[in-house]
Amino acid sequence: MSEQVRKVSEEHLSKLQELNQQFTTMHQQVAELEVRKFQVVAGIETLRAEFKTFEGELIKEYGDNVVINLQTGEIKDKPEDGENK
């Protein structure tokens, strides 16, 4: 005697497959976001190093006791401790 195979309904199978596909898709999206996040963080570190190098060049050119306005390029002496900025 052969046993009869039990199956879920077509409706339930379809819903189960759809949910599983959504889960797989979202899992893949999270993995892609993590890779992108790693790339952005690495880019920030590269930029930070470049900024530090350029800061050294600016210090050589203008001294280390100045403040540069990033909008206008105006250079001012750093205020002494306790002075208003």
Biopython code that builds the backbone (N, CA, C, O; Angstrom):
import numpy as np
from Bio.PDB.StructureBuilder import StructureBuilder

atoms = [
    (1, "MET", "N", (0.832, -1.187, 0.000)),
    (1, "MET", "CA", (0.000, 0.000, 0.000)),
    (1, "MET", "C", (0.875, 1.249, 0.000)),
    (1, "MET", "O", (1.843, 1.362, 0.752)),
    (2, "SER", "N", (0.511, 2.144, -0.840)),
    (2, "SER", "CA", (1.257, 3.405, -0.863)),
    (2, "SER", "C", (0.531, 4.435, -0.005)),
    (2, "SER", "O", (-0.697, 4.513, 0.033)),
    (3, "GLU", "N", (1.360, 5.222, 0.682)),
    (3, "GLU", "CA", (0.762, 6.259, 1.524)),
    (3, "GLU", "C", (0.401, 7.457, 0.677)),
    (3, "GLU", "O", (1.078, 7.782, -0.298)),
    (4, "GLN", "N", (-0.667, 8.097, 1.065)),
    (4, "GLN", "CA", (-1.088, 9.298, 0.360)),
    (4, "GLN", "C", (-0.260, 10.476, 0.882)),
    (4, "GLN", "O", (-0.126, 10.651, 2.093)),
    (5, "VAL", "N", (0.292, 11.280, -0.025)),
    (5, "VAL", "CA", (1.102, 12.432, 0.339)),
    (5, "VAL", "C", (0.184, 13.590, 0.698)),
    (5, "VAL", "O", (-0.735, 13.947, -0.039)),
    (6, "ARG", "N", (0.478, 14.168, 1.877)),
    (6, "ARG", "CA", (-0.319, 15.306, 2.309)),
    (6, "ARG", "C", (0.361, 16.586, 1.846)),
    (6, "ARG", "O", (1.583, 16.712, 1.920)),
    (7, "LYS", "N", (-0.433, 17.523, 1.372)),
    (7, "LYS", "CA", (0.075, 18.793, 0.895)),
    (7, "LYS", "C", (-0.787, 19.918, 1.444)),
    (7, "LYS", "O", (-1.968, 19.749, 1.750)),
    (8, "VAL", "N", (-0.135, 21.088, 1.557)),
    (8, "VAL", "CA", (-0.901, 22.272, 1.924)),
    (8, "VAL", "C", (-1.713, 22.702, 0.709)),
    (8, "VAL", "O", (-1.446, 22.271, -0.413)),
    (9, "SER", "N", (-2.680, 23.532, 0.937)),
    (9, "SER", "CA", (-3.506, 23.997, -0.183)),
    (9, "SER", "C", (-2.660, 24.858, -1.117)),
    (9, "SER", "O", (-1.623, 25.390, -0.720)),
    (10, "GLU", "N", (-3.107, 24.986, -2.342)),
    (10, "GLU", "CA", (-2.401, 25.824, -3.322)),
    (10, "GLU", "C", (-2.310, 27.266, -2.816)),
    (10, "GLU", "O", (-1.289, 27.928, -2.998)),
    (11, "GLU", "N", (-3.363, 27.738, -2.192)),
    (11, "GLU", "CA", (-3.389, 29.102, -1.654)),
    (11, "GLU", "C", (-2.317, 29.274, -0.572)),
    (11, "GLU", "O", (-1.582, 30.262, -0.576)),
    (12, "HIS", "N", (-2.232, 28.326, 0.340)),
    (12, "HIS", "CA", (-1.226, 28.399, 1.399)),
    (12, "HIS", "C", (0.186, 28.256, 0.840)),
    (12, "HIS", "O", (1.099, 28.952, 1.284)),
    (13, "LEU", "N", (0.376, 27.364, -0.127)),
    (13, "LEU", "CA", (1.679, 27.181, -0.740)),
    (13, "LEU", "C", (2.119, 28.459, -1.444)),
    (13, "LEU", "O", (3.276, 28.865, -1.336)),
    (14, "SER", "N", (1.207, 29.084, -2.157)),
    (14, "SER", "CA", (1.517, 30.320, -2.867)),
    (14, "SER", "C", (1.913, 31.424, -1.885)),
    (14, "SER", "O", (2.886, 32.143, -2.112)),
    (15, "LYS", "N", (1.158, 31.554, -0.802)),
    (15, "LYS", "CA", (1.459, 32.572, 0.214)),
    (15, "LYS", "C", (2.803, 32.285, 0.875)),
    (15, "LYS", "O", (3.589, 33.206, 1.095)),
    (16, "LEU", "N", (3.072, 31.041, 1.189)),
    (16, "LEU", "CA", (4.336, 30.639, 1.803)),
    (16, "LEU", "C", (5.513, 30.952, 0.887)),
    (16, "LEU", "O", (6.541, 31.458, 1.340)),
    (17, "GLN", "N", (5.365, 30.654, -0.390)),
    (17, "GLN", "CA", (6.427, 30.941, -1.358)),
    (17, "GLN", "C", (6.638, 32.446, -1.512)),
    (17, "GLN", "O", (7.775, 32.905, -1.622)),
    (18, "GLU", "N", (5.562, 33.206, -1.520)),
    (18, "GLU", "CA", (5.651, 34.667, -1.641)),
    (18, "GLU", "C", (6.372, 35.260, -0.435)),
    (18, "GLU", "O", (7.260, 36.096, -0.600)),
    (19, "LEU", "N", (6.007, 34.846, 0.760)),
    (19, "LEU", "CA", (6.652, 35.351, 1.971)),
    (19, "LEU", "C", (8.131, 34.970, 2.006)),
    (19, "LEU", "O", (8.977, 35.773, 2.400)),
    (20, "ASN", "N", (8.428, 33.765, 1.599)),
    (20, "ASN", "CA", (9.819, 33.317, 1.568)),
    (20, "ASN", "C", (10.627, 34.149, 0.576)),
    (20, "ASN", "O", (11.768, 34.510, 0.863)),
    (21, "GLN", "N", (10.060, 34.453, -0.572)),
    (21, "GLN", "CA", (10.742, 35.275, -1.576)),
    (21, "GLN", "C", (10.971, 36.689, -1.043)),
    (21, "GLN", "O", (12.041, 37.262, -1.250)),
    (22, "GLN", "N", (9.984, 37.247, -0.365)),
    (22, "GLN", "CA", (10.141, 38.584, 0.222)),
    (22, "GLN", "C", (11.256, 38.587, 1.268)),
    (22, "GLN", "O", (12.070, 39.510, 1.318)),
    (23, "PHE", "N", (11.283, 37.563, 2.086)),
    (23, "PHE", "CA", (12.330, 37.444, 3.107)),
    (23, "PHE", "C", (13.706, 37.375, 2.448)),
    (23, "PHE", "O", (14.636, 38.058, 2.877)),
    (24, "THR", "N", (13.836, 36.562, 1.420)),
    (24, "THR", "CA", (15.110, 36.408, 0.715)),
    (24, "THR", "C", (15.545, 37.735, 0.090)),
    (24, "THR", "O", (16.715, 38.109, 0.174)),
    (25, "THR", "N", (14.612, 38.438, -0.528)),
    (25, "THR", "CA", (14.902, 39.725, -1.147)),
    (25, "THR", "C", (15.368, 40.738, -0.112)),
    (25, "THR", "O", (16.354, 41.441, -0.328)),
    (26, "MET", "N", (14.668, 40.814, 1.003)),
    (26, "MET", "CA", (15.043, 41.770, 2.047)),
    (26, "MET", "C", (16.389, 41.407, 2.673)),
    (26, "MET", "O", (17.182, 42.289, 3.000)),
    (27, "HIS", "N", (16.635, 40.152, 2.833)),
    (27, "HIS", "CA", (17.922, 39.701, 3.373)),
    (27, "HIS", "C", (19.047, 40.130, 2.435)),
    (27, "HIS", "O", (20.093, 40.591, 2.893)),
    (28, "GLN", "N", (18.844, 39.983, 1.146)),
    (28, "GLN", "CA", (19.836, 40.394, 0.154)),
    (28, "GLN", "C", (20.028, 41.914, 0.188)),
    (28, "GLN", "O", (21.154, 42.398, 0.073)),
    (29, "GLN", "N", (18.940, 42.662, 0.345)),
    (29, "GLN", "CA", (19.044, 44.122, 0.418)),
    (29, "GLN", "C", (19.858, 44.557, 1.639)),
    (29, "GLN", "O", (20.660, 45.488, 1.550)),
    (30, "VAL", "N", (19.659, 43.898, 2.761)),
    (30, "VAL", "CA", (20.439, 44.210, 3.962)),
    (30, "VAL", "C", (21.921, 43.945, 3.712)),
    (30, "VAL", "O", (22.772, 44.744, 4.101)),
    (31, "ALA", "N", (22.223, 42.840, 3.071)),
    (31, "ALA", "CA", (23.620, 42.518, 2.766)),
    (31, "ALA", "C", (24.229, 43.581, 1.849)),
    (31, "ALA", "O", (25.369, 43.997, 2.055)),
    (32, "GLU", "N", (23.485, 44.014, 0.855)),
    (32, "GLU", "CA", (23.974, 45.051, -0.055)),
    (32, "GLU", "C", (24.188, 46.366, 0.680)),
    (32, "GLU", "O", (25.156, 47.076, 0.411)),
    (33, "LEU", "N", (23.296, 46.694, 1.602)),
    (33, "LEU", "CA", (23.446, 47.918, 2.399)),
    (33, "LEU", "C", (24.681, 47.855, 3.284)),
    (33, "LEU", "O", (25.379, 48.854, 3.459)),
    (34, "GLU", "N", (24.944, 46.694, 3.833)),
    (34, "GLU", "CA", (26.136, 46.539, 4.673)),
    (34, "GLU", "C", (27.412, 46.740, 3.861)),
    (34, "GLU", "O", (28.362, 47.365, 4.333)),
    (35, "VAL", "N", (27.431, 46.214, 2.650)),
    (35, "VAL", "CA", (28.592, 46.412, 1.776)),
    (35, "VAL", "C", (28.735, 47.893, 1.463)),
    (35, "VAL", "O", (29.839, 48.433, 1.526)),
    (36, "ARG", "N", (27.647, 48.548, 1.129)),
    (36, "ARG", "CA", (27.681, 49.987, 0.817)),
    (36, "ARG", "C", (28.136, 50.784, 2.037)),
    (36, "ARG", "O", (28.934, 51.713, 1.913)),
    (37, "LYS", "N", (27.631, 50.421, 3.211)),
    (37, "LYS", "CA", (28.032, 51.094, 4.450)),
    (37, "LYS", "C", (29.542, 50.972, 4.649)),
    (37, "LYS", "O", (30.202, 51.950, 5.000)),
    (38, "PHE", "N", (30.085, 49.793, 4.428)),
    (38, "PHE", "CA", (31.524, 49.577, 4.558)),
    (38, "PHE", "C", (32.283, 50.478, 3.593)),
    (38, "PHE", "O", (33.305, 51.057, 3.961)),
    (39, "GLN", "N", (31.794, 50.601, 2.363)),
    (39, "GLN", "CA", (32.447, 51.442, 1.361)),
    (39, "GLN", "C", (32.414, 52.913, 1.775)),
    (39, "GLN", "O", (33.404, 53.626, 1.611)),
    (40, "VAL", "N", (31.291, 53.364, 2.305)),
    (40, "VAL", "CA", (31.172, 54.756, 2.736)),
    (40, "VAL", "C", (32.090, 55.032, 3.914)),
    (40, "VAL", "O", (32.763, 56.063, 3.942)),
    (41, "VAL", "N", (32.129, 54.134, 4.884)),
    (41, "VAL", "CA", (33.009, 54.313, 6.043)),
    (41, "VAL", "C", (34.470, 54.352, 5.596)),
    (41, "VAL", "O", (35.247, 55.164, 6.098)),
    (42, "ALA", "N", (34.844, 53.496, 4.672)),
    (42, "ALA", "CA", (36.213, 53.508, 4.150)),
    (42, "ALA", "C", (36.491, 54.830, 3.439)),
    (42, "ALA", "O", (37.593, 55.370, 3.545)),
    (43, "GLY", "N", (35.517, 55.347, 2.728)),
    (43, "GLY", "CA", (35.663, 56.633, 2.056)),
    (43, "GLY", "C", (35.848, 57.775, 3.044)),
    (43, "GLY", "O", (36.626, 58.697, 2.802)),
    (44, "ILE", "N", (35.134, 57.707, 4.147)),
    (44, "ILE", "CA", (35.277, 58.725, 5.196)),
    (44, "ILE", "C", (36.685, 58.687, 5.769)),
    (44, "ILE", "O", (37.290, 59.736, 5.991)),
    (45, "GLU", "N", (37.205, 57.509, 6.008)),
    (45, "GLU", "CA", (38.562, 57.378, 6.549)),
    (45, "GLU", "C", (39.603, 57.930, 5.571)),
    (45, "GLU", "O", (40.561, 58.584, 5.984)),
    (46, "THR", "N", (39.415, 57.668, 4.288)),
    (46, "THR", "CA", (40.324, 58.204, 3.272)),
    (46, "THR", "C", (40.255, 59.730, 3.254)),
    (46, "THR", "O", (41.281, 60.408, 3.196)),
    (47, "LEU", "N", (39.051, 60.251, 3.302)),
    (47, "LEU", "CA", (38.859, 61.694, 3.305)),
    (47, "LEU", "C", (39.459, 62.326, 4.554)),
    (47, "LEU", "O", (40.057, 63.400, 4.483)),
    (48, "ARG", "N", (39.304, 61.673, 5.684)),
    (48, "ARG", "CA", (39.876, 62.174, 6.942)),
    (48, "ARG", "C", (41.396, 62.276, 6.833)),
    (48, "ARG", "O", (41.986, 63.263, 7.271)),
    (49, "ALA", "N", (42.026, 61.266, 6.255)),
    (49, "ALA", "CA", (43.482, 61.281, 6.078)),
    (49, "ALA", "C", (43.899, 62.394, 5.120)),
    (49, "ALA", "O", (44.896, 63.074, 5.360)),
    (50, "GLU", "N", (43.148, 62.584, 4.044)),
    (50, "GLU", "CA", (43.441, 63.646, 3.088)),
    (50, "GLU", "C", (43.296, 65.019, 3.753)),
    (50, "GLU", "O", (44.109, 65.915, 3.527)),
    (51, "PHE", "N", (42.259, 65.171, 4.568)),
    (51, "PHE", "CA", (42.029, 66.420, 5.284)),
    (51, "PHE", "C", (43.195, 66.715, 6.223)),
    (51, "PHE", "O", (43.654, 67.855, 6.303)),
    (52, "LYS", "N", (43.671, 65.711, 6.922)),
    (52, "LYS", "CA", (44.785, 65.870, 7.859)),
    (52, "LYS", "C", (46.047, 66.316, 7.114)),
    (52, "LYS", "O", (46.766, 67.200, 7.579)),
    (53, "THR", "N", (46.310, 65.707, 5.971)),
    (53, "THR", "CA", (47.474, 66.089, 5.167)),
    (53, "THR", "C", (47.348, 67.539, 4.699)),
    (53, "THR", "O", (48.303, 68.311, 4.785)),
    (54, "PHE", "N", (46.169, 67.899, 4.206)),
    (54, "PHE", "CA", (45.965, 69.262, 3.724)),
    (54, "PHE", "C", (46.034, 70.262, 4.872)),
    (54, "PHE", "O", (46.527, 71.377, 4.699)),
    (55, "GLU", "N", (45.547, 69.872, 6.031)),
    (55, "GLU", "CA", (45.630, 70.732, 7.208)),
    (55, "GLU", "C", (47.098, 71.052, 7.513)),
    (55, "GLU", "O", (47.433, 72.183, 7.866)),
    (56, "GLY", "N", (47.965, 70.050, 7.375)),
    (56, "GLY", "CA", (49.398, 70.269, 7.574)),
    (56, "GLY", "C", (49.954, 71.285, 6.587)),
    (56, "GLY", "O", (50.772, 72.130, 6.952)),
    (57, "GLU", "N", (49.507, 71.203, 5.331)),
    (57, "GLU", "CA", (49.939, 72.167, 4.322)),
    (57, "GLU", "C", (49.472, 73.579, 4.687)),
    (57, "GLU", "O", (50.225, 74.543, 4.553)),
    (58, "LEU", "N", (48.229, 73.689, 5.146)),
    (58, "LEU", "CA", (47.702, 75.001, 5.528)),
    (58, "LEU", "C", (48.458, 75.574, 6.723)),
    (58, "LEU", "O", (48.718, 76.776, 6.776)),
    (59, "ILE", "N", (48.808, 74.731, 7.668)),
    (59, "ILE", "CA", (49.564, 75.183, 8.841)),
    (59, "ILE", "C", (50.933, 75.707, 8.412)),
    (59, "ILE", "O", (51.399, 76.729, 8.915)),
    (60, "LYS", "N", (51.571, 75.004, 7.484)),
    (60, "LYS", "CA", (52.872, 75.470, 6.980)),
    (60, "LYS", "C", (52.728, 76.834, 6.308)),
    (60, "LYS", "O", (53.584, 77.705, 6.469)),
    (61, "GLU", "N", (51.659, 77.014, 5.564)),
    (61, "GLU", "CA", (51.451, 78.253, 4.800)),
    (61, "GLU", "C", (50.980, 79.413, 5.679)),
    (61, "GLU", "O", (51.466, 80.534, 5.533)),
    (62, "TYR", "N", (50.036, 79.154, 6.590)),
    (62, "TYR", "CA", (49.390, 80.246, 7.319)),
    (62, "TYR", "C", (49.645, 80.223, 8.826)),
    (62, "TYR", "O", (49.246, 81.149, 9.533)),
    (63, "GLY", "N", (50.298, 79.185, 9.319)),
    (63, "GLY", "CA", (50.551, 79.068, 10.745)),
    (63, "GLY", "C", (49.463, 78.261, 11.433)),
    (63, "GLY", "O", (48.400, 78.006, 10.867)),
    (64, "ASP", "N", (49.754, 77.863, 12.670)),
    (64, "ASP", "CA", (48.791, 77.022, 13.387)),
    (64, "ASP", "C", (47.955, 77.814, 14.379)),
    (64, "ASP", "O", (47.213, 77.234, 15.172)),
    (65, "ASN", "N", (48.068, 79.115, 14.340)),
    (65, "ASN", "CA", (47.317, 79.940, 15.282)),
    (65, "ASN", "C", (46.263, 80.770, 14.551)),
    (65, "ASN", "O", (45.986, 81.906, 14.935)),
    (66, "VAL", "N", (45.671, 80.194, 13.486)),
    (66, "VAL", "CA", (44.653, 80.907, 12.719)),
    (66, "VAL", "C", (43.409, 80.046, 12.554)),
    (66, "VAL", "O", (43.432, 78.826, 12.717)),
    (67, "VAL", "N", (42.328, 80.733, 12.225)),
    (67, "VAL", "CA", (41.056, 80.080, 11.906)),
    (67, "VAL", "C", (40.678, 80.542, 10.504)),
    (67, "VAL", "O", (40.707, 81.737, 10.210)),
    (68, "ILE", "N", (40.326, 79.597, 9.646)),
    (68, "ILE", "CA", (39.938, 79.920, 8.269)),
    (68, "ILE", "C", (38.431, 79.748, 8.137)),
    (68, "ILE", "O", (37.879, 78.694, 8.453)),
    (69, "ASN", "N", (37.770, 80.816, 7.658)),
    (69, "ASN", "CA", (36.341, 80.758, 7.400)),
    (69, "ASN", "C", (36.126, 79.932, 6.136)),
    (69, "ASN", "O", (36.609, 80.304, 5.066)),
    (70, "LEU", "N", (35.420, 78.836, 6.243)),
    (70, "LEU", "CA", (35.239, 77.928, 5.108)),
    (70, "LEU", "C", (34.335, 78.495, 4.010)),
    (70, "LEU", "O", (34.392, 78.032, 2.871)),
    (71, "GLN", "N", (33.504, 79.488, 4.333)),
    (71, "GLN", "CA", (32.650, 80.083, 3.313)),
    (71, "GLN", "C", (33.367, 81.189, 2.543)),
    (71, "GLN", "O", (33.202, 81.308, 1.329)),
    (72, "THR", "N", (34.171, 82.005, 3.253)),
    (72, "THR", "CA", (34.773, 83.182, 2.616)),
    (72, "THR", "C", (36.268, 83.049, 2.388)),
    (72, "THR", "O", (36.826, 83.768, 1.559)),
    (73, "GLY", "N", (36.931, 82.149, 3.100)),
    (73, "GLY", "CA", (38.377, 82.024, 3.012)),
    (73, "GLY", "C", (39.119, 83.010, 3.902)),
    (73, "GLY", "O", (40.349, 83.039, 3.918)),
    (74, "GLU", "N", (38.373, 83.811, 4.635)),
    (74, "GLU", "CA", (38.983, 84.800, 5.518)),
    (74, "GLU", "C", (39.782, 84.112, 6.620)),
    (74, "GLU", "O", (39.348, 83.111, 7.191)),
    (75, "ILE", "N", (40.955, 84.667, 6.906)),
    (75, "ILE", "CA", (41.836, 84.121, 7.938)),
    (75, "ILE", "C", (41.836, 85.067, 9.127)),
    (75, "ILE", "O", (42.032, 86.271, 8.966)),
    (76, "LYS", "N", (41.619, 84.532, 10.309)),
    (76, "LYS", "CA", (41.669, 85.314, 11.548)),
    (76, "LYS", "C", (42.554, 84.584, 12.536)),
    (76, "LYS", "O", (42.677, 83.360, 12.489)),
    (77, "ASP", "N", (43.169, 85.340, 13.428)),
    (77, "ASP", "CA", (43.926, 84.725, 14.513)),
    (77, "ASP", "C", (42.963, 84.003, 15.435)),
    (77, "ASP", "O", (41.844, 84.459, 15.668)),
    (78, "LYS", "N", (43.417, 82.854, 15.964)),
    (78, "LYS", "CA", (42.610, 82.134, 16.944)),
    (78, "LYS", "C", (42.467, 83.008, 18.174)),
    (78, "LYS", "O", (43.427, 83.659, 18.590)),
    (79, "PRO", "N", (41.284, 83.030, 18.759)),
    (79, "PRO", "CA", (41.128, 83.798, 19.997)),
    (79, "PRO", "C", (41.909, 83.122, 21.131)),
    (79, "PRO", "O", (41.991, 81.896, 21.200)),
    (80, "GLU", "N", (42.458, 83.919, 21.986)),
    (80, "GLU", "CA", (43.141, 83.392, 23.172)),
    (80, "GLU", "C", (42.108, 82.734, 24.061)),
    (80, "GLU", "O", (40.928, 83.080, 24.001)),
    (81, "ASP", "N", (42.536, 81.785, 24.889)),
    (81, "ASP", "CA", (41.602, 81.142, 25.825)),
    (81, "ASP", "C", (40.915, 82.198, 26.654)),
    (81, "ASP", "O", (41.572, 83.091, 27.188)),
    (82, "GLY", "N", (39.610, 82.114, 26.772)),
    (82, "GLY", "CA", (38.832, 83.063, 27.558)),
    (82, "GLY", "C", (38.285, 84.211, 26.738)),
    (82, "GLY", "O", (37.390, 84.914, 27.208)),
    (83, "GLU", "N", (38.786, 84.434, 25.526)),
    (83, "GLU", "CA", (38.260, 85.501, 24.683)),
    (83, "GLU", "C", (37.023, 84.999, 23.949)),
    (83, "GLU", "O", (36.855, 83.799, 23.731)),
    (84, "ASN", "N", (36.155, 85.947, 23.570)),
    (84, "ASN", "CA", (34.993, 85.599, 22.749)),
    (84, "ASN", "C", (35.478, 85.264, 21.354)),
    (84, "ASN", "O", (36.434, 85.855, 20.853)),
    (85, "LYS", "N", (34.808, 84.312, 20.738)),
    (85, "LYS", "CA", (35.202, 83.898, 19.383)),
    (85, "LYS", "C", (34.605, 84.802, 18.373)),
    (85, "LYS", "O", (34.821, 84.618, 17.175)),
]
sb = StructureBuilder()
sb.init_structure("model")
sb.init_model(0)
sb.init_chain("A")
sb.init_seg("    ")
for serial, (resi, resn, name, xyz) in enumerate(atoms, 1):
    if name == "N":
        sb.init_residue(resn, " ", resi, " ")
    sb.init_atom(name, np.array(xyz, "f"), 0.0, 1.0, " ", f" {name:<3s}", serial, name[0])
structure = sb.get_structure()
